[in-house]
């Protein structure tokens, strides 16, 4: 009985670690169609402000986070989607 419980715990933690590794590996691949719209929202928040750019689909906090992500993406122009995926991952965990 104890060996079965240890096996299940080991399997569970192995799968969790494997999932995190795969998810972090995906940070460097621009594979989500929504990232373009997230970037547009972030750019609008940075240029027009939160009140002017707020619209349908997301809550104001999400718009604020998109603006922050757009500001951070200025430091990584070749992989501009990385801050968006990192913030998404942070809220998933």
HELIX and SHEET records of a PDB file:
HELIX    1   1 UNK A    2  UNK A   25  1                                  24    
HELIX    2   2 UNK A   26  UNK A   28  5                                   3    
HELIX    3   3 UNK A   34  UNK A   48  1                                  15    
HELIX    4   4 UNK A   50  UNK A   53  1                                   4    
HELIX    5   5 UNK A   60  UNK A   73  1                                  14    
HELIX    6   6 UNK A   77  UNK A   79  5                                   3    
HELIX    7   7 UNK A   82  UNK A   92  1                                  11    
END                                                                             
